Amino acid sequence: MGRIGVITGSGTYALPGFDGEAREVTTRFGTVRATVGTFAGAEVVHVSRHEEGHRRLSNHVNHRANVAALKELGASAVLAVTVCGAVDPELPLGSLVVFDDLHFLANRLPDGWLCTLYDTPGEPGRGHWVYEGPFSAAGRAALLEGAREAGHEVRDGGCYGHVDGPRFNTRAEIRSLALAGVVAVSQTAGPETVLCGEAELPYALLGYPTDYANGVQDEATPVEELMRLIEASTATFASTLSAAVPRLAAAHLRPVGTTIRFG
């Protein structure tokens, strides 16, 4: 069994209670800061998308390097968390949602390149990722059971919508996403889902709504409330991951879908 990769986002720049060894990992896509150690009794490698102090906005995150670093450091599966904007008006702020589908039509990285690890013609192992659902069943089960054990309200299923940042969305954009069945949006997890799929890293995503997206409610969520909930999300994510990580470490893991490979 390899390590469990954990990716955290806005508000959670370090895992509470995780005393690991910081490493600089050089990949062909760039250098990544990662922390390796034991968390909740399991071997974990942690990557902060934005880094301490929110150094990287969503448009600065090097998703390919992050996924390559997790793979290089021996991750066998990945649990990721994201604060998000609720598109479904019935999704309570401060609750949790374990996503089961993805809306990421652009399929592009923040720099505009297509979202894939296969950037070189003739590259050995290149291929097409084919799947029914993009998220790992074992990862989803671990997050759901972990959230319930920690005493948090959690929704089983919902479509995650990836949106490009760093700006927030217009009302028209949110209306179109709602029509597509999206329940919540954020600016980072679309590329992670795709790249982990290509890397054969089972990946699951946990969302924490901090605001209602533009136009979802008659009155906008105050920015002060959004910031309060981002701060509160750290403890909720930590307690959920503490229960979920050992479950996933003990689970039978398999890649999501299959990849039709060439070369």
C-alpha positions in Angstrom: 0.0 0.0 0.0 1.4 3.4 -1.0 0.8 6.7 0.7 -2.5 8.6 0.6 -2.2 11.9 -1.2 -4.1 14.9 0.3 -4.6 18.1 -1.5 -5.9 21.1 0.3 -7.0 24.6 -0.8 -8.1 28.0 0.4 -7.9 28.3 4.2 -6.1 25.0 4.7 -2.5 25.4 4.0 -1.3 22.8 6.4 -3.0 19.7 7.9 -3.7 20.3 11.6 -2.0 17.7 13.6 0.3 16.6 10.7 3.9 16.7 11.7 5.6 15.7 8.5 8.9 16.3 6.6 8.8 19.1 4.0 10.3 18.3 0.6 11.0 20.0 -2.6 10.1 17.7 -5.5 11.3 18.5 -9.0 9.1 17.1 -11.8 9.2 17.7 -15.5 6.3 20.1 -15.0 7.9 22.2 -12.2 8.9 22.1 -8.6 6.4 21.3 -5.8 6.5 21.7 -2.1 5.1 18.6 -0.4 5.0 17.3 3.1 5.5 13.6 3.9 4.6 11.9 7.2 2.0 10.1 9.3 -1.5 11.5 9.6 -4.3 9.7 11.5 -2.1 6.6 11.6 -1.6 6.4 7.8 1.3 7.4 5.6 0.4 10.6 3.8 1.8 13.1 1.3 0.2 16.5 1.5 0.2 19.3 -1.1 -1.2 22.7 -0.5 -2.6 24.1 -3.8 -2.1 27.7 -2.9 0.8 27.4 -0.5 1.2 29.3 2.8 -0.1 32.8 2.7 -2.2 32.0 -0.4 0.9 32.6 -2.5 -0.7 31.1 -5.6 -4.1 32.2 -6.8 -6.1 29.6 -8.8 -4.5 30.8 -12.0 -1.0 30.1 -10.6 -1.6 26.5 -9.5 0.6 24.1 -11.3 -1.7 21.1 -11.4 0.5 18.8 -13.5 3.5 19.3 -11.2 1.3 18.6 -8.1 0.0 15.4 -9.5 3.4 14.3 -10.8 4.9 15.0 -7.3 2.2 13.0 -5.6 2.9 10.1 -7.9 6.7 10.4 -7.5 6.3 10.4 -3.7 4.4 7.1 -3.7 0.8 8.2 -3.5 -1.6 5.4 -4.4 -4.8 7.5 -4.1 -5.8 11.1 -3.5 -8.3 12.9 -1.3 -8.9 16.5 -2.1 -10.9 19.2 -0.4 -12.2 22.6 -1.7 -14.2 25.4 -0.4 -16.9 26.2 -3.0 -19.8 28.3 -4.0 -23.2 26.7 -3.8 -25.2 26.6 -7.0 -28.0 24.5 -5.5 -30.0 26.8 -3.2 -30.8 23.8 -1.0 -27.1 23.1 -0.2 -26.5 24.4 3.3 -23.5 26.7 3.8 -21.0 25.1 6.2 -22.1 21.5 5.2 -20.1 19.0 3.1 -20.7 17.4 -0.3 -18.9 14.4 -1.7 -19.1 15.0 -5.5 -19.9 12.2 -8.0 -19.7 14.0 -11.3 -17.7 16.8 -13.0 -18.5 19.7 -15.3 -15.3 20.9 -16.9 -16.0 21.5 -20.5 -13.0 23.7 -21.3 -10.6 20.9 -20.1 -7.8 23.4 -19.9 -5.1 24.3 -17.4 -4.8 27.8 -15.9 -2.2 28.7 -18.6 -4.6 27.8 -21.4 -3.0 24.5 -22.4 -5.2 21.4 -22.7 -5.5 19.5 -19.4 -3.4 16.4 -19.9 -0.2 14.8 -18.9 0.4 13.8 -22.5 2.0 16.9 -24.0 4.5 15.2 -26.4 3.6 13.3 -29.7 4.8 9.8 -29.5 5.2 9.8 -25.7 5.2 6.3 -24.3 2.0 5.5 -22.4 0.0 8.3 -24.0 -3.7 7.5 -24.2 -7.4 8.4 -23.7 -8.9 8.1 -20.2 -12.3 6.4 -20.5 -14.7 6.2 -17.5 -18.3 6.4 -16.3 -17.9 8.5 -13.2 -14.6 10.5 -12.8 -14.3 10.0 -9.0 -13.1 7.0 -7.1 -15.8 4.9 -5.4 -13.4 3.9 -2.6 -12.4 7.5 -2.1 -16.0 8.7 -2.1 -16.9 6.1 0.5 -14.0 7.0 2.7 -15.0 10.7 2.7 -18.7 10.0 3.3 -18.0 7.6 6.2 -15.3 10.0 7.6 -17.7 13.0 7.5 -20.4 11.0 9.2 -18.0 9.7 11.9 -16.9 13.3 12.5 -20.5 14.4 13.0 -20.8 16.6 9.9 -23.8 17.0 7.6 -22.8 15.6 4.3 -24.5 15.2 0.9 -23.8 12.0 -1.0 -23.3 13.0 -4.6 -23.6 16.1 -6.7 -21.9 17.6 -9.8 -18.8 19.7 -9.2 -18.4 22.6 -11.6 -14.9 23.8 -12.4 -14.8 27.6 -13.2 -11.7 29.6 -14.2 -10.5 32.2 -11.7 -9.4 34.2 -10.1 -12.6 36.3 -10.6 -16.0 35.0 -9.4 -18.8 34.2 -11.8 -21.6 36.3 -13.3 -25.3 35.5 -12.7 -25.6 34.3 -16.3 -22.7 31.9 -16.0 -24.1 30.4 -12.8 -27.6 30.0 -14.4 -26.0 28.0 -17.2 -24.1 25.8 -14.7 -27.3 25.2 -12.7 -29.1 24.1 -15.9 -26.3 21.5 -16.4 -26.9 20.1 -12.9 -23.9 21.6 -11.1 -24.4 21.9 -7.4 -21.3 23.8 -6.4 -18.3 25.5 -8.1 -14.7 26.3 -7.4 -11.6 27.1 -9.4 -9.1 24.3 -9.0 -10.5 20.7 -8.9 -11.3 20.2 -12.5 -7.7 19.7 -13.7 -6.9 17.6 -10.6 -9.7 15.2 -11.4 -8.5 14.7 -15.0 -4.8 14.5 -14.3 -5.2 12.0 -11.4 -7.4 9.9 -13.8 -4.6 9.9 -16.4 -2.0 9.1 -13.7 -4.1 6.2 -12.5 -4.4 7.8 -9.0 -7.9 7.2 -7.6 -9.2 10.6 -6.7 -12.2 11.9 -4.6 -13.3 15.4 -3.9 -14.9 16.9 -0.8 -16.6 20.3 -1.0 -17.5 22.9 1.8 -19.9 25.6 0.6 -18.9 29.0 1.9 -21.3 31.2 -0.1 -24.2 31.0 -2.5 -22.9 31.7 -6.1 -24.0 34.8 -7.9 -27.8 35.0 -8.2 -28.6 31.8 -6.4 -30.2 33.7 -3.5 -32.1 37.0 -3.6 -29.4 38.5 -1.4 -25.7 37.8 -1.9 -23.7 36.1 0.9 -21.8 38.8 2.7 -18.0 38.6 2.0 -17.5 38.6 5.8 -19.6 35.4 6.1 -17.7 33.8 3.2 -14.3 34.6 4.9 -15.7 33.3 8.3 -16.7 30.0 6.7 -13.4 29.6 4.9 -11.7 29.9 8.3 -14.1 27.4 9.8 -13.6 24.9 7.0 -10.1 24.0 8.2 -11.3 22.2 11.3 -14.2 20.5 9.4 -11.8 19.2 6.7 -9.2 18.1 9.3 -11.7 16.0 11.3 -13.2 14.5 8.2 -9.8 13.6 6.7 -8.6 12.2 10.0 -11.4 9.6 9.8 -11.3 9.2 6.0 -7.6 8.7 5.4 -7.2 5.5 7.4 -10.3 4.1 5.7 -8.9 4.7 2.3 -5.5 3.4 3.3 -7.2 0.1 4.2 -9.4 0.0 1.1 -8.9 -2.0 -2.1 -7.8 0.6 -4.6 -8.1 0.6 -8.3 -7.8 3.3 -11.0 -11.0 5.0 -12.1 -12.0 3.7 -15.5 -9.4 2.7 -17.9 -6.9 4.3 -20.3 -6.6 3.3 -24.0 -2.8 3.5 -24.3 -0.5 3.7 -27.3 3.2 3.1 -27.5 
